[in-house]
Amino acid sequence: MLMDRYASTLSNLISPHDQYYPYPKFEDRDQWESLPESLRQIWISKGNDSLAFSWPSLRATDYLEYFKSGQVVLYEEKQRERKRVLAILVLAECMEGKGRFLDQIINGIWCICEESTWVIPPHQVISKQSAKDHLPNIEDAFIDLCAGETASLLATTHYLLKHSLDRVSENICSRIRMELKRRIMNPFLERNDLWWMGLETNRKMNNWNPWINSNLLSVFLLLEQENEQRVQAVGKVIQCLDRYIEDCHSDGGCDEGPVYWGRAGGSLFDCLELLYQASDGRINLFNEPLIRKMGSYLYKAHIDGSYYVNFADSSARVEIEAKLVYLYGKRIHDQQLKDLACSAFRNQHSPIPSGWLTMHRTIPSLFVNQEMQETLSQPPFVRDVWLNVIEFMAAREQSGSSQGLYLAAKGGHNGESHNHNDVGHFVVYNNGSPFLIDIGVETYTAKTFSPQRYQIWTMQSAYHNVPMVNGVQQQAGNEFAATEVHYSQADDDHLAQLSMNIASAYPESAGIETWRRTCSFSRQKDACIVIEDDFSLQDPTDDIRIHLMTPCVPQLEEIGTILLSDHLGNAIRLDYNSRDVVAAEELIVLKDERLRAVWGNSLYRITLKALVPTRSAKWSIVLTKV
């Protein structure tokens, strides 16, 4: 898409280095001081807190600890903290303009330049370094997500503060340029074998591609003075981006889930925005239907507040980067995306994002802060959603409101990026509160992205709202997929329905011939959700279980009925056929902090189990508001 349109004229489109001014530099005091005083004081206060920051040492044994215990925290958290503090100090200095933060900024630059590697331990495993050793080989210039973020931070620091740093020592900026050339810029131009580039592999691209490319694009645009190499680097970035765009779903859906949207569709926006700015708007894909659909995915997956439909490794609670989302919405002229962003922005406690402070995002976002504060809007609360490629449907009682029942369901396959074995899975909310849920994922460890991934309970179909037959769960892989998928809406819009055969999601040992699951949302006078399982097995068995995950304490009101209620007074009634199945419940105590932050101390798994050996049947559960 990009190469076909722009490759032949790129040298005439990209602004030369001395004409590229994407943000105000430190010396542009009027622009920095035009920011709201309250916003400036927040950043300056954060900078004050960092004046006494003791830059943590990154020991070889910290790096090796990941390979011993599988825990990522020791090295990665200390390394990331260094980068975050440097970003805060740099922006605080630009806000205040007094030079108070400069010494600590220099300390941070020097520490980061001294790091043996900018690649974190989990990614070192896939770097293909020449010496097969757990300690990184500094001669192997692999570029991962964290190396890209580090490079962009240093390049932006150089751009913003070069004159101030040079007055202390010209060796500071010289060191930045040397390290970026050695670790990032030369390897990017010289190598085609980095898997995330997509240049020497047919592997499906994921968020690594736009995330890393956005940072490398920023580095080259800010630092590369030679026009030939500048254009060469931009050309290679757009070649890589074309591989990512080719693999994007035409419905705009993000199969990695809303948590990853910010580094998937959001990072693609970063790339396109940098290209747009560097070409004075002449490189422009923002009117493309795919780019517009990728933006709209976020509000299509939105339930209420911070709750989003969290299939795959996403969390049910997501704090979106509201300003990034707003800028995306402005560029594609999508009022609904802007409304989602402004409503989220008002509910966020701090204007400083958590996690990485990606500078090419953070700086532009500062200049829309006031605009967003003054915009009063509500999320769009889209009533009906159907994304036909990732096979995701959602339905709520009424457009523009989170009140009432909400249903989301998926088909798809079990080879998705950040996959969970969850074909046929669904979630149910009421008045914006979760009742039947997708658990999400625990804190990442070495096991998460290893061949042992599906030993982790949160990845298994037994802990999703799907059947288990003869003790056999769904399996991982593209071939384990939904078939005969059909979505429909009644002419009067009272019924939205997704049906599919999920038999192929299970291995032959499950003994399933067909298993047609139909998820229906009825908006008649008394709204209800019906989950129907119409199945046929090779042999009769009583080992048939329908699992349902819930954060609510199940109350068996009577045989055939389960009541679920939350602490806000919302409740739903779950009715099942007690002639066919018997209900049981299981308490699951949560120990992982990532899960506890979303769900509290525990969850429950409801099991509806066959009463007698059955070969074929049609079972239903009906969910209504109480």
C-alpha positions in Angstrom: 0.0 0.0 0.0 2.7 2.5 1.1 5.4 1.3 -1.3 3.2 1.2 -4.3 2.1 4.8 -3.7 5.1 6.6 -2.4 8.4 4.6 -3.0 9.3 6.2 -6.3 8.8 9.8 -5.0 10.0 9.4 -1.5 13.1 11.5 -1.8 10.9 14.4 -2.9 8.3 13.8 -0.1 10.4 13.6 3.1 11.5 16.8 4.6 15.3 17.3 4.9 16.7 17.1 8.4 17.2 20.9 8.8 13.5 21.5 7.9 12.0 18.9 10.2 10.5 20.4 13.4 7.9 17.9 14.7 7.8 19.5 18.2 9.0 22.6 19.9 12.6 22.4 21.1 13.6 23.5 24.6 14.5 27.0 23.2 10.9 27.5 21.9 9.8 28.8 25.2 6.6 30.4 24.0 5.2 27.0 22.9 6.2 25.2 26.1 4.9 28.0 28.3 1.6 28.1 26.4 0.6 24.8 27.9 -1.9 25.0 30.8 -0.1 25.9 34.0 -1.8 23.1 35.9 -0.4 20.5 33.4 3.1 22.0 33.5 3.1 21.9 37.3 2.1 18.2 37.3 5.1 17.3 35.1 7.5 19.6 37.0 6.3 18.0 40.3 7.1 14.6 38.8 10.5 15.9 37.8 11.1 17.2 41.3 10.3 13.7 42.7 13.0 12.4 40.3 15.8 14.8 41.3 16.9 12.4 44.1 16.4 9.3 41.9 19.2 6.8 42.3 19.8 5.2 38.9 19.5 1.5 39.7 22.4 -0.8 38.7 21.6 -3.5 36.1 23.6 -6.5 37.2 24.5 -9.5 35.1 22.9 -11.7 37.7 19.6 -9.7 37.4 19.6 -10.5 33.7 20.3 -14.1 34.3 17.6 -14.4 36.9 15.0 -14.5 34.2 16.5 -17.7 32.8 16.6 -19.3 36.3 13.2 -18.4 37.7 11.2 -17.3 34.6 10.3 -14.0 36.3 10.8 -10.8 34.4 10.8 -8.3 37.1 14.4 -8.0 38.3 16.1 -6.6 35.2 13.2 -5.4 33.1 11.5 -3.3 35.7 14.8 -1.5 36.7 15.6 -0.9 33.1 12.2 0.4 32.3 12.2 2.7 35.4 15.4 4.3 34.1 13.8 5.2 30.8 10.6 6.5 32.4 12.4 8.7 34.8 14.6 10.1 32.1 11.5 10.9 30.0 9.9 12.7 33.0 13.0 14.7 33.7 13.3 15.8 30.0 9.7 16.9 29.8 9.9 18.6 33.2 13.0 20.5 32.0 11.2 21.6 28.8 8.2 22.7 30.9 10.1 24.7 33.5 13.1 25.9 31.4 15.4 26.7 34.3 18.1 24.0 33.9 17.3 22.4 37.3 16.9 18.9 35.9 19.8 18.9 33.5 22.3 17.1 35.8 20.0 14.2 36.4 19.1 14.1 32.7 22.8 13.7 31.9 23.1 11.0 34.5 20.2 9.1 32.9 21.6 9.5 29.4 25.0 8.2 30.6 23.6 5.2 32.5 21.4 4.2 29.5 24.3 4.5 27.0 26.4 2.4 29.3 23.9 -0.5 29.3 25.3 -3.6 27.7 22.0 -4.2 25.9 18.7 -2.5 25.5 17.1 -5.8 24.8 15.2 -7.4 27.7 15.9 -11.0 28.8 12.7 -12.6 27.3 13.5 -11.1 23.9 17.1 -12.2 24.1 15.9 -15.7 23.6 14.7 -14.9 20.1 17.5 -12.6 19.1 19.5 -15.4 17.3 22.7 -14.0 18.9 25.8 -15.7 17.6 26.9 -16.9 21.0 24.3 -19.2 22.5 24.5 -17.7 25.9 22.0 -16.2 28.4 24.1 -13.1 28.8 23.7 -10.9 25.7 26.5 -10.7 23.1 27.0 -6.9 22.7 28.2 -7.5 19.1 24.8 -8.9 18.2 22.6 -5.9 17.3 19.1 -7.3 17.8 16.3 -4.7 17.9 13.4 -5.5 20.1 10.5 -3.4 21.5 12.5 -2.1 24.4 15.6 -1.2 22.3 13.3 0.7 20.0 11.7 2.6 22.8 15.1 3.4 24.3 16.4 4.6 21.0 13.4 6.9 20.4 13.8 8.4 23.9 17.4 9.2 23.4 16.9 10.6 19.9 14.1 12.9 21.2 16.2 14.0 24.2 18.9 14.9 21.7 16.5 16.8 19.6 14.9 18.7 22.5 17.9 19.5 24.6 21.0 19.4 22.3 22.0 23.0 22.9 21.7 22.7 26.7 23.6 19.4 26.8 26.3 20.7 24.5 27.0 23.6 26.9 27.9 21.0 29.5 29.8 18.7 27.2 29.5 18.0 23.5 30.4 14.4 24.3 26.9 13.8 25.6 25.1 14.2 22.3 28.0 12.6 20.5 27.6 9.6 22.7 23.9 9.4 22.0 24.6 9.5 18.2 27.3 6.9 18.4 25.1 4.4 20.4 22.1 4.9 18.2 24.3 4.3 15.1 25.9 1.2 16.5 22.9 -0.4 18.1 19.9 0.7 16.0 20.4 2.7 12.8 23.2 0.7 11.1 21.7 -2.7 12.0 18.3 -1.6 10.8 19.7 -0.6 7.4 22.0 -3.6 7.1 19.7 -6.5 8.3 16.6 -8.0 6.7 16.5 -11.0 9.0 14.8 -9.5 12.0 11.5 -11.4 12.1 9.3 -8.4 12.9 10.4 -6.7 9.7 8.5 -9.4 7.7 11.1 -9.2 4.9 12.5 -12.7 5.0 9.6 -14.6 6.5 6.0 -15.4 5.8 5.3 -15.3 9.6 2.2 -13.4 10.4 3.1 -9.9 11.7 1.9 -8.7 15.1 2.3 -5.5 17.1 6.1 -5.7 17.2 6.1 -4.5 13.6 4.4 -1.1 13.9 5.6 -0.6 17.5 9.3 -1.0 16.6 9.0 0.8 13.3 7.3 3.8 14.9 10.3 4.2 17.2 12.9 3.7 14.4 11.1 6.1 12.2 11.3 8.7 14.9 15.0 8.0 15.4 15.9 8.4 11.7 13.7 11.5 11.2 15.2 13.2 14.3 18.9 12.3 13.9 19.8 11.3 10.3 21.2 14.3 8.5 22.3 12.5 5.3 19.3 12.7 3.0 20.1 9.5 1.1 20.2 7.4 4.2 17.3 9.3 5.7 15.1 8.4 2.6 16.5 4.8 2.6 15.5 4.3 6.2 12.0 5.7 5.6 11.6 3.5 2.6 12.6 0.4 4.6 10.1 1.3 7.3 7.2 1.6 4.9 8.3 -1.7 3.3 8.0 -3.3 6.8 4.7 -1.5 7.5 3.2 -2.8 4.2 3.9 -6.4 5.5 2.0 -5.5 8.7 -0.9 -3.9 6.8 -1.2 -6.9 4.5 -1.7 -9.1 7.6 -4.2 -6.8 9.3 -7.8 -8.0 9.3 -10.0 -6.2 6.7 -12.7 -5.7 9.4 -10.2 -3.6 11.5 -10.4 -6.1 14.4 -7.5 -6.6 16.7 -7.3 -10.3 17.6 -4.7 -9.5 20.3 -7.4 -7.7 22.3 -7.9 -4.1 23.4 -4.9 -4.0 25.7 -2.7 -4.6 22.7 -4.6 -2.2 20.4 -2.4 0.7 21.6 0.7 -1.1 20.3 -1.0 -2.6 17.2 -3.5 -0.1 15.6 -2.2 2.6 17.9 1.4 2.1 16.8 0.4 2.0 13.2 -1.2 5.3 13.7 2.1 6.6 15.2 3.9 5.5 12.1 1.4 7.0 9.7 1.3 10.3 11.7 5.1 10.5 11.7 5.1 10.0 7.9 2.3 12.5 7.5 4.2 15.1 9.4 7.6 14.4 7.7 6.0 14.8 4.3 3.9 17.9 5.1 0.7 15.7 4.7 1.7 14.3 1.3 2.0 10.7 2.7 -1.5 10.2 3.9 -3.4 6.9 4.5 -5.9 8.3 7.0 -8.8 8.1 4.6 -8.2 4.4 3.9 -11.2 2.3 5.1 -8.8 -0.2 6.8 -7.1 2.6 8.9 -10.5 4.0 9.8 -11.8 0.5 10.8 -8.8 -0.1 13.0 -9.5 3.0 14.9 -13.2 2.1 15.3 -12.4 -1.3 16.7 -11.6 0.2 20.1 -15.1 1.6 20.7 -16.7 -1.5 19.2 -14.9 -3.6 21.9 -15.9 -1.1 24.7 -18.4 -2.3 27.2 -18.5 0.5 29.9 -16.1 2.6 31.9 -12.7 0.8 31.7 -14.3 -2.6 30.8 -13.5 -3.9 27.3 -14.1 -7.3 25.6 -10.9 -9.0 26.5 -10.5 -12.1 24.4 -6.8 -13.3 24.1 -4.2 -11.9 26.5 -6.1 -8.7 27.1 -7.4 -7.6 30.5 -11.0 -6.9 31.2 -10.0 -3.5 32.5 -8.1 -1.3 30.2 -6.8 2.2 30.7 -6.5 3.4 27.1 -4.1 6.1 26.1 -6.9 8.6 25.8 -4.9 11.3 24.1 -3.5 8.9 21.5 -7.0 7.7 20.8 -8.2 11.3 20.5 -5.5 12.2 18.1 -6.3 9.1 16.0 -10.0 10.1 16.0 -9.2 13.6 14.9 -7.0 12.5 12.1 -9.6 10.0 10.7 -12.5 12.4 11.5 -14.2 9.8 13.7 -16.4 11.6 16.3 -17.2 8.3 18.1 -13.5 7.6 18.7 -13.0 11.1 20.0 -16.0 10.7 22.3 -14.6 7.5 23.7 -11.2 9.2 24.3 -12.6 12.2 26.0 -14.8 10.2 28.3 -11.9 8.0 29.3 -9.6 11.0 29.8 -12.0 12.6 32.3 -12.0 9.4 34.4 -8.2 9.0 34.4 -6.5 10.1 37.6 -3.3 11.4 36.0 -2.4 13.1 32.7 0.8 11.1 32.7 0.3 7.7 31.1 1.5 4.6 33.0 4.1 2.4 31.4 6.4 3.6 28.5 6.4 7.3 27.9 6.8 7.1 24.2 8.0 10.5 23.3 6.5 10.8 19.8 3.1 10.1 21.5 3.6 12.0 24.7 4.7 15.4 23.3 1.9 15.8 20.7 -0.6 14.7 23.4 0.4 17.6 25.7 -1.0 20.1 23.2 -4.5 18.6 23.1 -4.9 18.3 26.9 -6.9 21.5 27.2 -9.0 20.7 24.2 -10.0 17.3 25.7 -10.7 18.7 29.1 -13.2 21.1 27.6 -15.0 18.4 25.5 -17.9 16.9 27.3 -18.9 13.6 25.7 -20.0 10.1 26.4 -18.8 6.9 24.9 -20.7 5.9 21.7 -21.9 2.6 23.3 -22.4 0.9 19.9 -25.5 -1.3 20.0 -24.5 -4.0 17.4 -21.0 -5.1 16.3 -20.0 -7.7 13.9 -16.4 -8.1 12.7 -16.6 -10.9 10.1 -12.9 -11.7 9.8 -12.0 -12.1 13.5 -15.6 -13.4 14.0 -16.5 -11.1 16.9 -20.0 -10.0 17.7 -21.4 -7.8 20.4 -24.9 -6.6 21.2 -26.4 -4.4 23.9 -30.0 -3.4 24.7 -29.8 0.1 23.4 -27.4 2.4 21.5 -25.8 5.1 23.5 -26.2 3.5 26.9 -24.5 0.9 29.0 -27.7 0.1 30.9 -29.2 -3.4 30.4 -27.7 -6.6 29.2 -24.6 -6.9 27.1 -23.3 -9.9 25.1 -20.1 -10.5 23.3 -19.1 -13.8 21.6 -16.4 -15.0 19.3 -15.6 -17.7 16.7 -12.2 -17.5 15.2 -9.4 -20.1 15.7 -6.9 -21.0 18.4 -3.8 -19.8 16.5 -4.4 -16.1 17.1 -1.8 -13.7 18.3 -1.7 -14.0 22.2 -4.1 -16.8 21.8 -6.3 -18.5 24.4 -8.1 -21.7 23.5 -11.5 -20.1 23.5 -13.4 -20.8 20.2 -17.2 -20.2 20.9 -16.5 -18.2 24.1 -18.8 -15.4 25.3 -19.1 -12.8 28.0 -22.2 -11.2 29.6 -22.5 -7.9 31.4 -25.4 -6.1 33.0 -25.5 -2.3 33.5 -21.8 -2.3 32.7 -20.9 -4.9 35.4 -19.3 -8.2 34.6 -21.3 -11.4 35.3 -19.9 -14.1 32.9 -16.4 -13.2 32.0 -13.1 -13.8 30.2 -10.6 -14.1 33.0 -7.7 -12.5 31.2 -4.1 -13.4 31.7 -1.7 -13.7 34.7 1.6 -11.8 35.0 3.8 -12.8 32.2 6.6 -15.2 32.9 9.0 -17.2 30.7 6.4 -19.9 30.5 3.8 -17.6 28.9 5.7 -17.5 25.5 7.1 -21.0 25.7 5.9 -24.4 24.5 4.4 -24.8 28.0 2.0 -21.8 27.4 -1.1 -24.0 27.6 -0.1 -25.5 30.9 -1.2 -22.1 32.3 -4.7 -22.4 33.5 -5.9 -19.0 32.1 -5.0 -20.1 28.6 -7.1 -23.3 28.8 -10.6 -23.8 27.4 -11.6 -25.4 30.7 -11.5 -21.9 32.2 -13.5 -20.2 29.4 -17.2 -20.3 28.8 -17.1 -23.3 26.5 -17.8 -27.0 26.7 -15.5 -29.8 27.7 -16.3 -33.4 26.5 -14.8 -36.6 27.8 -12.3 -34.6 29.8 -10.8 -33.1 26.6 -10.2 -29.4 26.1 -9.8 -27.3 23.0 -6.3 -27.4 21.4 -4.0 -24.6 20.1 -3.4 -24.0 16.4 -5.0 -22.4 13.4 -6.7 -25.7 12.5 -8.6 -25.7 15.7 -11.3 -23.3 14.6 -15.0 -22.5 14.3 -16.7 -23.5 11.1 -20.1 -22.7 9.6 -20.0 -19.3 11.3 -23.1 -17.2 10.7 -24.1 -13.8 12.1 -27.6 -12.4 11.6 -29.8 -9.6 12.7 -33.6 -9.7 12.5 -35.2 -7.1 10.2 -36.8 -5.4 13.2 -33.4 -5.3 15.0 -34.8 -7.1 18.0 -32.6 -10.1 17.6 -28.8 -10.4 17.0 -27.4 -13.9 16.7 -24.1 -15.6 16.2 -24.0 -19.4 15.4 -21.1 -21.7 14.7 -19.9 -25.3 14.8 -17.1 -25.5 17.3 -16.4 -29.2 17.0 -13.2 -28.6 15.0 -11.7 -26.6 18.0 -11.3 -30.0 19.8 -9.1 -33.0 18.9 -10.7 -36.3 17.8 -10.2 -37.7 21.2 -13.1 -35.5 22.5 -15.5 -37.6 20.4 -17.5 -34.7 19.0 -19.2 -35.0 15.7 -20.9 -31.6 15.7 -21.3 -28.9 18.3 -23.4 -26.0 17.1 -23.3 -23.1 19.5 -25.7 -20.2 19.0 -25.5 -17.0 21.0 -28.6 -14.9 20.8 -29.5 -11.4 22.1 -33.2 -10.7 22.1 -34.5 -7.1 22.6 -38.1 -7.9 23.0 -40.1 -6.4 26.0 -38.0 -8.5 28.4 -34.5 -8.6 27.1 -32.7 -11.9 27.4 -29.6 -13.7 26.2 -29.8 -17.3 25.1 -26.8 -19.7 24.7 -27.9 -22.8 22.9 -25.6 -25.9 22.4 -26.9 -28.4 19.8 -24.5 -31.3 19.7 -23.9 -34.8 18.5 -21.1 -37.1 19.8 -19.6 -40.3 18.5 -20.7 -42.2 21.6 -23.0 -41.5 24.6 -21.2 -40.1 27.7 -22.1 -38.3 30.9 -18.8 -36.5 30.9 -20.1 -33.4 29.2 -19.5 -30.1 31.0 -20.4 -26.5 30.2 -18.1 -24.2 32.1 -19.1 -20.6 33.0 -16.6 -18.2 34.7 -18.0 -15.5 37.0 -16.7 -13.0 39.6 -20.1 -13.3 41.4 -20.9 -15.8 44.2 -23.4 -18.2 42.5 -26.6 -18.6 44.4 -28.6 -21.7 43.7 -32.1 -20.3 44.2 -33.8 -23.5 43.1 -33.1 -26.4 40.8 -32.7 -25.0 37.3 -31.9 -21.4 38.4 -28.7 -19.7 39.5 -28.7 -16.1 40.7 -25.6 -13.9 40.1 -25.4 -10.5 41.8 -22.7 -7.9 42.3 -21.9 -5.4 45.1 -23.7 -2.6 43.2 -27.1 -4.3 43.3 -27.0 -5.5 39.7 -28.2 -9.1 39.2 -28.9 -11.6 36.5 -30.8 -14.9 36.5 -29.4 -17.9 34.8 -31.9 -20.6 33.9 -30.9 -24.1 32.7 -32.7 -27.3 32.1 -32.4 -29.3 35.3 -33.7 -32.5 33.5 -30.5 -32.6 31.5 -27.7 -31.2 33.6 -26.8 -30.6 37.2 -25.1 -27.4 38.4 -22.0 -27.2 40.6 -19.7 -24.4 41.6 -16.0 -24.1 42.4 -14.2 -21.3 44.2 -10.9 -20.2 42.5 -8.6 -18.3 44.8 -6.5 -15.8 42.8 -2.9 -15.4 43.8 -1.6 -13.4 40.8 -1.5 -9.7 41.3 -2.5 -8.9 37.7 -5.7 -10.9 38.0 -6.4 -9.7 41.6 -6.2 -6.1 40.3 -9.2 -6.8 38.0 -11.3 -9.4 39.9 -10.3 -9.2 43.5 -9.4 -12.2 45.6 -11.4 -14.9 43.9 -13.5 -16.1 41.0 -16.0 -18.9 40.6 -16.4 -21.6 37.9 -19.9 -22.9 37.4 -20.2 -26.3 35.8 -23.3 -27.7 34.1 -22.7 -31.4 33.8 -24.8 -34.0 32.0 -27.0 -36.1 34.3 -27.0 -39.2 32.1 -25.0 -40.6 29.2 -26.0 -38.6 26.2 -25.0 -38.8 22.5 -27.0 -35.9 21.1 -29.0 -33.1 22.7 -30.0 -29.5 22.6 -29.2 -27.6 25.8 -29.9 -23.9 26.5 -29.1 -21.4 29.2 -31.2 -18.3 29.4 -29.9 -15.1 31.1 -32.3 -12.3 32.1 -32.0 -9.2 34.3 -33.4 -9.3 37.8 
